[in-house]
Amino acid sequence: MTSMADPAAMFTERNRSYVRFVRSVLYPQGLRSYFLRSPRLRTGLRVLDAGCGTGILTLALHEACLRRGVPPVALDAFDLTPAMLDRFRETLAARVINGIATTQADVLHLEALPPSWTGYDLIVSASMMEYLPRPSLPDALAGLKARLNPGGSLVLFITRRNWLMNLMIGRWWESNLYDAGEIEGAFQRAGFSRVVFGSFPGFFRYLALWGYIVEAEA
Ligand SMILES: C[S@@+](CC[C@H](N)C(=O)[O-])C[C@H]1O[C@@H](n2cnc3c(N)ncnc32)[C@H](O)[C@@H]1O
């Protein structure tokens, strides 16, 4: 099995099974349901998805914006793994979705992003920070914070530490897991002013067994 030191190799090898796995637990629908009721969505936002993978979070947010009639002015997304981005671009082409920009980059080296990729109102990220070396989490958060407008927010979905996730995600998907205190500490070190934990609505409340939703203000 590939070591967690090389997430790009793992997601190149296993991107199809990743998509099958997350579909089986209705993860895309859960993310969409969160954004369908999020007060952070409004017309004309500049939005960035950090570690977009095959686009599940970007597409959930895009669909929620369309359904709510609040189209973003920019929806940008980056990921470390070209094979994940290829799948995302195939989906965008197949569904004839325009206006979503994608690029390859490492969240720990954001200087590689296009120069215009800054000044965001909302940055989202799901199931990616778990793949960074643990001491790098505050640096990654601080790098994203630097790309937010004053008053902008970061919404992070991140796998929680419990015995079930240790088996299902930690071991199977070679991921780090976090508890609430570790997450709060990392956001504080990154300089965020306010951090609260959100929740999945209604039917999708079971996804809380998997992860935290962290809502942070720059
Ligand atoms: C479990 S997938 C999550 C993808 C997507 N956000 C989702 O929710 O389905 C983890 C993704 O994080 C990406 N990733 C891992 N380390 C990264 C890094 N340092 N910078 C950017 N992306 C990274 C991987 O390439 C992979 O696509």
The ligand as an SDF file (V2000), in Angstrom:
LIG
                    3D

 27 29  0  0  0  0  0  0  0  0999 V2000
   -9.9360   12.7180    0.2300 C   0  0  0  0  0  0  0  0  0  0  0  0
   -9.6050   13.7210   -1.1640 S   0  0  0  0  0  0  0  0  0  0  0  0
  -10.7890   15.0220   -0.9650 C   0  0  0  0  0  0  0  0  0  0  0  0
  -11.1440   15.6750   -2.2710 C   0  0  0  0  0  0  0  0  0  0  0  0
  -12.3440   16.6200   -2.2050 C   0  0  0  0  0  0  0  0  0  0  0  0
  -12.0690   17.8110   -1.4340 N   0  0  0  0  0  0  0  0  0  0  0  0
  -13.5310   15.9080   -1.6210 C   0  0  0  0  0  0  0  0  0  0  0  0
  -14.0420   16.3360   -0.5830 O   0  0  0  0  0  0  0  0  0  0  0  0
  -13.9650   14.9030   -2.2380 O   0  0  0  0  0  0  0  0  0  0  0  0
   -8.1120   14.4930   -0.6530 C   0  0  0  0  0  0  0  0  0  0  0  0
   -7.5300   15.3910   -1.7290 C   0  0  0  0  0  0  0  0  0  0  0  0
   -6.5320   16.2230   -1.1300 O   0  0  0  0  0  0  0  0  0  0  0  0
   -5.5380   16.4220   -2.0960 C   0  0  0  0  0  0  0  0  0  0  0  0
   -4.3300   16.8750   -1.3940 N   0  0  0  0  0  0  0  0  0  0  0  0
   -3.5690   16.1750   -0.5360 C   0  0  0  0  0  0  0  0  0  0  0  0
   -2.5360   16.9240   -0.1110 N   0  0  0  0  0  0  0  0  0  0  0  0
   -2.6690   18.1250   -0.7270 C   0  0  0  0  0  0  0  0  0  0  0  0
   -1.9050   19.3200   -0.7140 C   0  0  0  0  0  0  0  0  0  0  0  0
   -0.7730   19.3990    0.0080 N   0  0  0  0  0  0  0  0  0  0  0  0
   -2.3150   20.3750   -1.4430 N   0  0  0  0  0  0  0  0  0  0  0  0
   -3.4380   20.2780   -2.2000 C   0  0  0  0  0  0  0  0  0  0  0  0
   -4.2040   19.1640   -2.2640 N   0  0  0  0  0  0  0  0  0  0  0  0
   -3.8050   18.1000   -1.5430 C   0  0  0  0  0  0  0  0  0  0  0  0
   -5.3930   15.0750   -2.7650 C   0  0  0  0  0  0  0  0  0  0  0  0
   -4.7590   15.1910   -3.9960 O   0  0  0  0  0  0  0  0  0  0  0  0
   -6.8540   14.6610   -2.8690 C   0  0  0  0  0  0  0  0  0  0  0  0
   -7.4100   15.0500   -4.0940 O   0  0  0  0  0  0  0  0  0  0  0  0
  1  2  1  0
  2  3  1  0
  2 10  1  0
  3  4  1  0
  4  5  1  0
  5  6  1  0
  5  7  1  0
  7  8  2  0
  7  9  1  0
 10 11  1  0
 11 12  1  0
 11 26  1  0
 12 13  1  0
 13 14  1  0
 13 24  1  0
 14 15  1  0
 14 23  1  0
 15 16  2  0
 16 17  1  0
 17 18  1  0
 17 23  2  0
 18 19  1  0
 18 20  2  0
 20 21  1  0
 21 22  2  0
 22 23  1  0
 24 25  1  0
 24 26  1  0
 26 27  1  0
M  CHG  2   2   1   9  -1
M  END
$$$$
